[in-house]
Amino acid sequence: MRLVKLIANLGYGSRKQVQQMFREGLITDADGEVLYADDKVEHDAIRVEGGPLDPAAGMILMLHKPAGYTCSTKDQGRLIYDLLPPRFRERAPVLSTVGRLDRDTSGLLLLTDDGALLHRIISPKSKLSKVYEAELAQDLNGNEAALFASGTLLLESEKTPLLPAELKVHDARHAQLVLHEGRYHQVRRMFAATGNRVAALHRSHIGGLGLGGLEEGQWRMLDATDLDTLFGT
């Protein structure tokens, strides 16, 4: 792939804009030597304005999503893409969220431009658990753990019962819930079915992968070791 097309696809600008960057000497190799559009050079050796070139297609990252941000590129208000470098929104293939967290939920969110990897993560065959920490508006009834584990809970407007889920109670209004599927607003709807309301919700883990000290609003690229941890391999 020509360097202009490669760099444009990574969101650094249109092809015309990238061509101008070459003319201005903004694209160099690792030693600072100016590159030209028809040069042949390894991806890892390319620098744009002194910084390493973003990973090629197949990139995956984790974001510690704060509450108040929406998993969208077009909605009004604060968007998760506002927390990432602006060029990430312009990548081709597009950088998509792996599932979603609603606006009021914080925690671990994955994003990738690798469609096959995205589908592998969300596929029921992967059996990746999702761990949530919930703060509730009212005290627990005491029968929620048995109900959630039963595999018989049927949410409003749905025809298929939920898969068994594990509830660990911390105190009367705080609990950890482990899910093995991902339905729309599932945690909130599960507690609503018991007559309660989720006041605050945080996702701490997907599969074997946790936030690992990543602060709210921060993100980092994942590597092959991280993916092994995610899938438990």
C-alpha positions in Angstrom: 0.0 0.0 0.0 1.3 3.4 -0.9 2.4 5.5 2.1 -0.2 8.3 1.3 -3.1 5.8 1.3 -1.8 4.0 4.4 -1.4 7.2 6.5 -4.7 8.6 5.2 -6.5 5.4 6.2 -5.2 5.8 9.7 -7.0 9.1 10.0 -4.2 11.6 9.8 -6.0 13.5 7.0 -7.3 13.2 3.5 -4.9 11.9 0.8 -4.5 15.5 -0.3 -3.6 16.6 3.2 -1.2 13.7 3.7 0.5 14.6 0.5 1.0 18.1 1.8 2.5 16.6 5.0 5.1 14.8 2.9 5.9 18.1 1.1 6.4 19.9 4.4 8.7 17.2 5.7 6.4 16.1 8.5 6.8 12.4 7.7 10.1 10.9 8.5 11.8 7.6 9.4 12.9 6.6 12.9 16.3 8.4 12.3 14.5 11.7 11.4 15.2 11.4 7.7 12.4 12.9 5.6 10.4 10.3 3.7 8.8 10.7 0.3 5.4 9.4 -0.8 6.9 6.6 -3.0 9.4 5.4 -0.4 9.2 1.8 0.8 9.6 1.6 4.5 8.4 -0.7 7.4 5.3 0.5 9.3 7.1 0.6 12.6 9.8 2.9 11.2 7.4 5.7 10.1 7.1 8.8 12.2 4.5 11.5 11.8 5.6 14.9 13.2 8.1 12.9 15.3 5.6 10.4 16.7 5.2 6.7 15.8 2.7 5.9 13.2 -0.5 4.4 14.7 -1.0 0.7 14.3 -2.4 -0.6 11.0 -5.8 -2.1 10.7 -6.3 -4.7 13.5 -5.8 -2.2 16.3 -7.6 -2.9 19.6 -7.6 -0.6 22.6 -9.2 -0.4 26.0 -10.7 2.8 27.4 -11.7 3.5 31.0 -15.0 5.2 30.1 -16.3 7.8 32.6 -20.0 8.1 33.3 -21.6 10.8 31.2 -20.0 9.8 27.8 -22.0 8.2 25.0 -20.7 5.3 22.8 -21.4 7.1 19.5 -19.8 9.2 16.9 -22.8 11.3 16.1 -24.9 11.9 19.2 -25.1 15.2 21.0 -23.1 15.8 24.2 -19.9 14.2 25.3 -18.7 11.2 23.2 -16.2 8.5 24.0 -14.3 9.5 20.9 -13.6 12.9 22.5 -11.3 11.0 24.9 -9.2 9.6 22.0 -6.9 11.2 19.5 -9.2 12.9 16.9 -7.7 10.9 14.0 -9.0 7.7 15.6 -12.5 8.7 14.5 -11.4 9.0 10.9 -9.7 5.6 10.6 -10.7 3.2 7.8 -11.8 0.6 8.6 -13.8 2.4 11.3 -12.8 2.1 15.0 -15.9 0.6 16.7 -16.9 -0.1 20.2 -17.1 -3.8 21.1 -20.6 -3.7 22.5 -21.6 -0.6 24.4 -21.8 0.9 27.8 -24.7 3.3 28.3 -24.1 7.0 29.0 -24.4 6.6 32.8 -22.2 3.5 33.1 -18.4 3.7 33.6 -15.7 1.2 33.2 -13.9 -1.1 30.7 -14.8 -0.5 27.1 -13.0 -2.1 24.1 -12.7 -0.6 20.7 -11.3 -2.2 17.5 -11.2 -1.8 13.7 -10.9 -5.6 13.3 -14.3 -6.9 12.5 -13.4 -10.5 12.9 -11.9 -9.8 16.4 -15.0 -7.8 17.3 -17.3 -10.7 16.5 -15.1 -13.2 18.3 -15.3 -11.1 21.5 -19.0 -10.7 21.4 -19.9 -14.2 20.2 -21.6 -16.4 22.8 -19.1 -19.1 21.7 -16.3 -17.1 23.4 -18.2 -17.3 26.7 -16.5 -14.1 27.9 -17.9 -13.0 31.2 -18.6 -9.4 32.1 -18.2 -8.2 35.7 -20.2 -5.2 36.9 -20.2 -3.3 40.2 -23.7 -1.9 41.0 -24.8 0.7 43.5 -28.5 0.4 44.1 -31.2 3.0 45.0 -32.8 0.7 47.5 -31.8 -2.2 49.8 -31.6 -5.6 48.2 -34.5 -7.9 48.9 -32.3 -10.9 49.6 -33.6 -13.2 46.9 -31.8 -11.6 44.0 -28.9 -14.0 43.9 -31.1 -17.1 43.6 -33.3 -15.4 41.0 -30.4 -14.3 38.8 -28.8 -17.7 39.0 -31.9 -19.6 38.2 -31.8 -19.1 34.4 -35.6 -18.4 34.5 -35.7 -14.6 34.7 -37.6 -13.2 31.8 -37.1 -9.4 31.1 -40.0 -7.3 30.0 -40.7 -7.5 26.3 -38.4 -10.5 25.8 -39.3 -14.1 25.1 -36.1 -15.9 26.1 -35.0 -16.1 29.8 -31.6 -14.8 30.8 -28.7 -17.1 31.2 -27.7 -17.8 34.8 -25.7 -14.9 36.3 -23.8 -14.7 39.6 -24.5 -12.0 42.2 -22.1 -11.3 45.0 -23.5 -9.0 47.7 -21.1 -6.5 49.3 -23.7 -4.8 51.5 -27.4 -3.9 51.3 -26.9 -1.5 48.4 -23.7 -2.7 46.7 -23.2 -5.8 44.7 -21.1 -7.4 42.0 -22.9 -9.1 39.1 -21.2 -11.4 36.6 -23.0 -11.8 33.2 -22.4 -14.3 30.4 -24.4 -12.5 27.7 -25.0 -8.9 26.7 -28.5 -7.7 26.3 -29.7 -4.2 26.1 -29.3 -2.4 29.5 -29.3 -5.9 31.0 -28.0 -5.1 34.5 -30.4 -2.2 35.0 -33.3 -4.2 33.7 -32.5 -7.2 35.9 -32.6 -5.1 39.1 -35.7 -3.3 37.8 -37.4 -6.7 37.6 -36.8 -7.0 41.4 -38.3 -3.6 42.1 -35.0 -1.8 42.5 -33.1 0.8 40.5 -29.3 1.0 39.7 -28.0 4.3 40.9 -24.4 3.8 39.6 -22.9 1.1 37.4 -19.3 0.2 36.6 -17.8 -2.6 34.4 -14.6 -3.8 35.9 -13.7 -6.9 33.7 -14.4 -8.5 30.3 -13.2 -12.1 30.3 -9.8 -12.2 32.1 -9.1 -8.6 31.3 -9.4 -5.8 33.8 -8.6 -2.1 33.8 -5.3 -2.6 35.5 -5.0 0.8 37.2 -6.1 2.7 34.1 -7.7 6.0 35.3 -11.0 7.3 34.1 -10.7 8.8 30.7 -7.4 7.1 30.0 -6.8 4.5 27.2 -4.1 2.2 26.0 -3.4 -0.1 23.1 -3.7 -3.9 23.7 -1.2 -6.4 22.5 -1.2 -10.2 22.0 -0.5 -10.8 25.7 -3.6 -8.7 26.6 -5.7 -10.7 24.1 -4.5 -14.0 25.7 -5.6 -12.6 29.1 -8.9 -11.5 27.6 -9.7 -14.9 26.2 -8.1 -16.8 29.1 -5.5 -18.6 26.9 
